[in-house]
Amino acid sequence: MRQADMARSRPTFVCQNCGAVSSRWQGKCESCGEWNTIVEEGDAGPTGVRATRGRPFELEGLAGSDRAAARIGTDVDEFDRVTGGGFVPGSVLLLGGEPGIGKSTLLIQVCAALARRGARVIYISGEEAVAQVRMRAARLNLSDSPVELASATQVEDILATCASGKRATLIVIDSIQTMHTELVPSAPGTVTQVRASAQALLRHAKTTGSTIILVGHVTKDGQVAGPRVVEHMVDAVLSFEGDAAHHFRMLRASKNRFGATGEIGVFEMTGLGLAEVANPSALFLAGRDSTAPGAAVFAGMEGQRPMLIEIQALVAPTSLGTPRRAVVGFDQNRLSMILAVLEAHGGLKLGMHDVYLNVAGGLRADEPAGDLAAAAALVSSLTGAVLPPDQAFFGEIGLSGAIRPVIHAGMRLREAAKLGFHQAVLAQAQQINDDDRRAGLALRPCADVGQLVATIAQTAPRKQARD
C-alpha cells in the first residue's frame, strides 16, 4: 500500500476553558482569550475516508395519538416548582453550583424522597466513596431510604449497571467532570471527555426513559465548567446558588424545555440538611429595621412566584475625588441610570456622595420593576426620611423620569397584602382590575421621580435623633 493512500490523522487542539477547536497549538485561545488552556486531544479523524451512506427513516405528521408521559413528582415541592412539576421521563438535567453550596445534599434528599415512593433510584458518585455518601445520608437521617449507591467513573460500566434489572426512574451522576468513556482517548475532565460522556448518558436516558441528573462544577464567574455544548444537549439547566454568610439557598432554572424558566426554589441550610421555605417573603423580611431610613420593600417576581425583598441604600458625603458606587444583588448599570435620572429629573445632587445599594438576604433583584424601590431607598437615605413600614414599591423608571407600569401587578399586591402591608406605590399608568383592588391595599400612584422625591421628603416621618 502506498504511503499516499494511507489514512493520515490530524491532531486536534481543544481549549479546556471554552471548548474551541483549532488545528495548531497556541499559547492564547483566540475564542475566550485565556492563556495556556489549549491541549492536544486525540485525532480529528483520518483524512480521505469516505462517509457512509445513510439509511432513510420514516417521517410522521404533527397529529398523532401519543400522549405525553406523566411527570414524576419528588415530594420536594421547591425542587418540583423549579423543574416545572417534577421529572419528565427520559429527560436529562444539568445541576451546577459552587463547591460546598449543598448540591450533593439536595440531590441525596431528592433521591431519598423518590426512592421511598417505590421508584428505583441510582446515585453514582465519581468524587466520593460509598462510605462518604452513607455518612451524609446518616447525618440527614436518610439511611433507611432504598437508594442504590456506587462509586464509579467509567461510563460504559455505569450504563451496563443501570440497564440491568428494573428500569431506573432517576440516575444521579456526581459529577460529569469525573466521568470518562473508552471512546475518547483523553483524560477525564477534558472538554472532549465531558462532551462524549454526556452524549452517552443522554442517549441512555432517551432510549430507556430514565431521568438523569448531571452535576457540574462551576467556574470563577459562575458558569458551568466544560463545553457549552453540554448545556445545549440537556433538557434543563439548574443552578444552586447561595452565600456562605447566609443560610438561604436558591435553586434556579436558566433553561427548561418542559417548564418555565426564571422559577426559583428557596431552601434553608439546617443541621438536618436543606429545609424547604414555603413563604420566603416572610423569611427575608424578618428582622428588618422599619425605623431606619434607606430601606424600601420591593414587591418582586421570581418566575411565577411573588416575593417581597428589602432593598437597602446608604448615601453619604464622600471624601474621595471620585465617589464610590458599591452594589450587592442589584445591576450596577441600572443603579447608575437611576442615579442619573434622580439628578436630572428629581432635583437631587448625588455627585459628591458615596452610594451603597444592597439587596438583603443574599437575593438578586434583576427585574426592572425594582427601579422604584431602589430609587425610594436612595431618596430616603439621602433625606433621612423613614419610609412607612407597611409600604411596598414596584415600578420601572424610564430615562425621562416617568414611572412605567410592570407585569403581574395583581400577584404583587396580593403577596404584599398577605404579609400585612397596607400601601403600595406603583406607576400612575398601572392597570389594576377590580379583583386586585380587593386585596385591601391603599394604592399610591406615582407619575414620575419628581413626585416620588417630593412625597418622600415632605410626608415621610423623620427618624428621631439619638442622644
Buried (B, 14 or more C-beta within 10 A) or exposed (E): EEEEEEEEEEEBBBBBBBBBBBEEEEEEBEBEEBEEBBBEBBEEEEEEEEEEEEEEEEEEEEEEEEEEEEBBBBBBEBBBBBBBBBBBBBBBBBBBBBEEBBBBBBBBBBBBBBBBEEBBBBBBBBBBEEEEBBEBBEBBEBEEBEBBBBBBBBBEEBBEBBEEEEEBBBBBBBBBBBBBBEEBEBEBBBBBBBBBBBBBBBEBBBEBBBBBBBBBBBEEEEBBBBBEEBBEBBBBBBBBBBBEEEBBBBBBBBBBEBBEBBBBBBBBBEEEBBBBBEEBBEBBBEEBEBEEBBBBBBBBBBBEBBBBBBBBBBBEEBEEEEBEBEBBBBBEEBBEBBBEBBBEBBEBEBEEBBBBBBBBBBBBBBBBBBBBBBBBBBBBBBBBBBBBBBBBBBBBBBEEBBBBBBEBBBBBBBBBBBBEBBBBBBBBEBEBEEEBEEBEBEBBBBEBBBBBBBBBBEEBEEEEEEE
